[in-house]
């Protein structure tokens, strides 16, 4: 069961943004993941030159890392999406793939175009922060 997350969408800010502007969470355990990269299990960059293909691999890797930490996409309270491009269309392409994976769970997010990312031929990376419910007390 995910921790209680309240997404905040202030009336004074545009409702055209496809995400909440803030997230409020109660007591719980915070899960931070390293930036998910478009690497396969052998460590090779996949979908070279394909922003959407890399974004799909990034989301799959994010799901795998989060699951290992006991979290799922519904537990995410914030993401940062990095795209190595100066073309807004590339940013939108990556964003569309990431947003589709989250469905109606519109956690606050930042989308950035950057000069270069860490792995050869890497175009996309996503960081995420999640909150899990607090572990039950075993005090007796």
C-alpha positions in Angstrom: 0.0 0.0 0.0 1.6 3.3 -1.0 2.2 6.1 1.5 -0.4 8.9 1.5 0.6 11.4 -1.1 -1.2 14.7 -1.6 -0.5 16.3 -5.0 -0.9 20.1 -4.9 -2.2 22.0 -7.9 -2.7 25.7 -6.8 -5.5 27.6 -8.5 -3.1 30.5 -9.2 -0.9 28.4 -11.5 -1.7 27.1 -14.9 -3.6 23.8 -15.1 -1.9 23.1 -18.5 1.1 21.6 -16.8 0.8 17.7 -16.9 2.0 17.3 -13.4 1.3 18.6 -9.9 3.3 21.5 -8.6 4.1 20.0 -5.2 3.7 16.8 -3.3 3.1 16.5 0.4 3.8 13.2 2.2 3.3 12.0 5.7 5.5 9.9 7.8 7.2 7.2 5.8 10.4 5.9 4.4 12.0 7.9 1.5 13.5 6.0 -1.4 16.1 7.7 -3.6 17.3 6.1 -6.8 20.3 6.9 -8.9 19.4 8.3 -12.3 18.0 5.5 -14.3 19.9 5.1 -17.6 19.2 3.4 -20.9 21.5 0.5 -20.2 20.7 -3.2 -20.8 21.7 -5.9 -18.3 25.2 -6.1 -19.9 25.8 -2.4 -19.4 25.4 -1.4 -23.1 23.5 1.7 -24.1 20.3 0.7 -25.9 18.4 2.4 -28.7 21.4 4.6 -29.8 20.1 7.8 -31.4 16.4 7.0 -30.4 15.1 9.3 -27.6 11.8 7.4 -27.2 13.6 4.0 -27.2 16.0 5.1 -24.6 13.2 6.6 -22.5 11.4 3.3 -22.5 14.5 1.5 -21.3 15.1 4.2 -18.6 11.5 3.7 -17.3 12.0 -0.1 -17.3 15.2 0.3 -15.4 13.6 2.7 -13.0 10.8 0.2 -12.3 13.3 -2.5 -11.7 15.4 -0.4 -9.3 12.3 0.8 -7.4 10.9 -2.7 -7.1 14.2 -3.9 -5.6 13.8 -1.1 -3.0 10.1 -2.1 -2.3 8.6 0.8 -4.2 6.6 1.2 -7.4 5.8 4.1 -9.7 2.7 5.0 -7.5 5.1 5.7 -4.6 7.0 8.3 -6.6 6.6 11.9 -5.3 9.1 13.7 -7.7 11.0 13.0 -10.8 13.7 14.8 -12.8 14.0 13.9 -16.5 17.3 14.8 -18.3 17.5 14.7 -22.1 20.9 15.3 -23.9 19.5 17.6 -26.6 19.0 21.2 -27.4 15.8 20.3 -29.4 12.6 20.8 -27.5 11.0 18.1 -29.6 13.4 15.6 -28.1 12.6 16.7 -24.6 8.8 16.3 -25.3 9.4 12.8 -26.8 11.2 11.6 -23.7 8.6 13.3 -21.5 5.7 11.6 -23.3 7.2 8.2 -22.7 7.9 8.9 -19.0 4.5 10.4 -18.4 2.7 7.5 -20.1 4.4 5.1 -17.7 3.1 7.0 -14.7 -0.5 7.3 -16.1 -2.6 9.5 -13.9 0.0 9.6 -11.1 1.2 13.1 -12.0 4.0 13.6 -9.5 5.8 16.9 -9.7 8.6 16.7 -12.3 11.4 18.8 -13.9 12.3 18.3 -17.5 15.8 19.5 -18.6 17.8 19.6 -21.7 21.4 19.0 -20.9 24.7 19.0 -22.9 25.8 15.5 -22.2 25.0 12.5 -20.0 27.4 10.0 -18.4 27.4 7.0 -20.7 28.4 6.8 -24.3 25.4 7.6 -26.7 23.2 8.2 -23.7 20.3 10.6 -24.4 17.9 10.1 -21.4 18.1 9.8 -17.7 15.4 9.9 -15.0 15.8 10.4 -11.2 12.9 9.7 -8.9 12.1 10.1 -5.2 9.5 7.9 -3.6 8.0 7.6 -0.2 6.8 4.3 1.3 4.6 4.0 4.4 6.4 4.0 7.7 7.2 0.5 8.9 4.8 -0.6 11.5 6.0 -0.3 15.1 7.0 -3.6 16.7 6.8 -2.1 20.2 5.0 -4.4 22.5 
